[in-house]
Amino acid sequence: MGQLVALTMNLGQIRRLLRHSRLSPNSRFGQNFLHDENLARWIVNSTGVTSGKRVLEIGPGLGALTEFLIQSGAHVTAIEIDNGLADFLEQRFQGQNLKIIRGDAVKILKKMNEEFQIFVGNLPYNAAVPLIVESLISGLCRERFVCMVQEEIFKRMSSLPSRQEYGSVSVITQIFCRIIRTRSVGKKVFYPEPQIRSTIVGMEPRDEIYSILSQKEQREEFCNFVRTSFVCRRKMLGNVLAKLPTWRQSVFDKLNLTGRERAEQLEPELWLQLFMNFKRHH
């Protein structure tokens, strides 16, 4: 990849642009615009993007990451819910290798059937979890994820069993991906400054899991199975899962479980084994 030239707008330029374009950060969409060009370059470099790769960007905003992705020679598809920003991006990058899709990214991901090597985005805080889960279910990206998320969300994604943050998001994220890199981000690199800290997380999809759960329907069913089990996280799993039509005590016996365990005690790999064994009794 060639050297990425610093073209990202600084804070003063962003403010002037927003005034001139009659745009403003929309809290409903969780918009906080990145204005640190060194960080933007670092994020794009960490994706491993090279010329010709297909990249899906979520929430491009004013294009802080988009411009570096385009410079790399990648084919960029960006999903933007804000029509004003989508108009701005189409004008700013007119004639360049960028396709803008307008709308709610979670809904769009459910219907997309394209394939990408890289998934990248400064994810809105109010939609980060469903965006990550839906992207993993869709299987659209099979090489690298690099996402900016709220620090608390990252703690949930990376938590170990029996910890307070451990839940369905932990299981789903760790089953489908390996977390390979993280970087803490302060508030001052955004406009407006958010009230919380962020973390950049890099993840690699696990090919072996996508071989086991090869169909999107299977992946969705697995995620629903885990989420349902964590609704009553402190109840004994035997009681929670007894409501399923495929429930058998023998499933627990085969995995050396008693059924008295709580959802928060099981490691991600054991959740996959539990799901697959329940499926065999269907």
N, C-alpha and C positions, 0 to 999 in steps of 0.2 A: 504494500500500500504506500502511495506517495505521501509526502508531507502534507498535513492538513493546515491550511492557512487560516489564521484567526480573523474571521469575519463576523463572529457573533456580536450582537449589539450589547453595549454596556448599559448600566442602569439608567443613565441620563437619556440615552438614545431610546430606550424602551419607553420611558415616560413620555417623551416627545412624540414618538410614533403612536402610542395609544391615544394621546390627545388629538393628533392630526387625523387619525383614522376613526375617531369617535368610538374606540373600543375601550373596554375596561375589564379587569379580572373579574370573573364571575364565580362567586363563592359557591353557587349551586353546583357548578361543575368542578369544584375543587381546584381552581386555576391559580397556580403560583409559578410565574415565569422564571426560568433559569437564566441568569445573566453573567455567570462566571465562565468565560470562554475556555480557560484552562481545564475546568472540570468537564465542560461539554466535550472537549477533545479527548480527555481521559476516558469518559464513558464510551465514546464511539470507538476508541482504540481497544478498549477492553472487550468489545463484541467480537474482535477478530475479523471484522468486515474487510472484504477485498472486492476488487472490481468484478462485476457480474453477479454477485450474490444477491439473493432476494431478501429484502428486509421488511418486516412489518413493524411500524412505529405507532404506538398508541399515545394519543394526546400530544401532538407535535407543538401545540401552542403557537409561538412566534417563530419556530423553526430553529431553535438553538442547536439541537442535535441533528435536525434534518439537513442543514447545510453541510455539515461534516460528512454525513452519510452519503449525500449526493456527490461530494468531492471525491469520495473513495471509489466512485464508479459503480456503486451498488444500484440495484433497481428497488426503489423505495415506494412502499404503499403505506400511507398514513391515514389513520382513522381519527376524525375530528368531529366532535359533537356540536361545536360552536360555529354557526354559519358565518359569522363575522370573521373569525380567525381562518376558516376554510377559504373564504374569499381572499383574505390577505395572503395566505400561503400560495394560492394559485397564481396570484399576481407576482409575488416575490420570486417564485421559482418557475415562472412561465418559460416553457420550452426546455425545461430540464427533466431529468429522469425521475419524476415524482407523480404518483397517482394519489389523489385525495378521495377518500370515501367519507361521506358525511353521515353522522348518526351515532347512536349509542353503541359503543364498542362491544359490550357484553352481548347484545342482541345480534350484532353483525357477526361476531365470532361463532355464534351458534349455527349460522347458516353458511359460513365461508367454506369453500372446498379447495382453495389454493394451497400451495406449499411454499414455505419460506425457510431459509436457513437460520435467520436471526430475528428475534423478538426483542424490541427495545422500547423503553418509554419512561417518562416521568409520570408515574401513575397517579391519578387523582386519589386523594386519601379516602374519599367516601365510596370508591368503587374498586380499590386495589385488589381486595380478596376475591370478589367474583370474577374480575378480569384475569387474575392469575389462574384460578381454578378452571375457568372456561377455556383458557388457552391450553392448559394441560390436557383437558378432556378432548379438545378438538384435535390435538396432535398435529397442528398446522406447522409448528416449528420444531425441528429435530436436531438442531446443532447448538444454539446458544441463546439464553435469555439474559438480558441485562436490564434490570428494572430499578427505579428509584421508588422506595416505599417508606411509609411511616415507620419509625424505629420500632414501635410496639408491634406492628404487623410482622416485621422481620423476626422479632422474638417469638412470635407465634409460629412462623414458618419453620424456624430452626430448633424449636424447643425439644427437649428430651422427655421421655415418659415420666409421669409422676410429678412433673413440675406444673406450676400454676398456669403457665401459658400453653401447655400441651393440649392439643385438641384436634379436631378433624382437619384443620388447615395444616397442622404439623404433619399429620399422616399423609395427606394427599400430596403435599409438596415434596416430602422426602421419598415417597414411593416413586414418583414420576421423575424426579431430578436429583442430581448431585449439586450441592451448594459448593461452588469452587472459589468464590471471591466476594469479599464485602469491603465496604468503605463507608465510614460515618460521614454525614454531611451536615454542616451547620445551617442555621436559618438565614444567614446574611447573603447567601448566593441566590436567593429568590426575591422576586417582587410580585406581590407584597410578601413580606416576611411571614411565614407560617408560625403558628404557636407551638409547633412540635418539631422535633429533630427527625431527620430522614436517614435512611441507609440505602446505599447502592448494593444490590445483590446480583451476583452472576451465577447462573445455573446451567448445567448441561443435562438435557433429557437422557434418561436411562433406556438405551435401546432394548435391553432385555425385558423391561417391563412392557414396552410397546409391542414386543413379540408375544408376551403372555396375554395382555389385554389388547389384542390387535384391532378390535372393532371399537368405534366410538361409543356404541351402545353399551359395550362391556365396561368401558372406562367411566361412563356416566353412572352405570349401575353400581360400580365399586364405590364411587364418591358418595352416592346416595346412601349406600349401605353404611359407610363410615359416619356420615353426618347424622343419620338416624340413630346410630349407636351412641353418639356423643350427646344427644339431646338430654339424656339422663345419665350424665357422665359418672355419677357416683353410685348408680344402681348396679347391682350384679348383672353381668352380661347375660347370664343364663335367663334371667327374668326379662331383660330387654329384648333379646333375640328370640325368645320363646313365642313371640307374636308372629314371627315369620313362618310362612307355610312350609319352608324347607328346613325348619329347625329340627335338629337331632342331637341328643346328648352325645352320641358317638363322634360327632364333629369335634367337640371339646376334648373327648378322650383321646382322639387321634393326635391332637396337638399338645397333649399333656396339660390340658386346662381342666379346671373343675367346673367352670361356669360361674364361680363366685367372684371372679376377677372383675375389676371395674375397667371401663373403657380407657381411662387415663393411664392404666398400668401397662397396656400392651404396646410393644414396639411396632413401628410401621410394617416391617416385613411379616410380622405375625398377623397383622390385619389382612394383608394380602392372602396369606395361607388360609385364614379363617373364611374369607370371602370365597376363595376358590373351592374350598371344601363344602361350603353351603351350596354352591352352584352345582356341584356333582350330585347332590341329593335332590336337585330340582326335578 
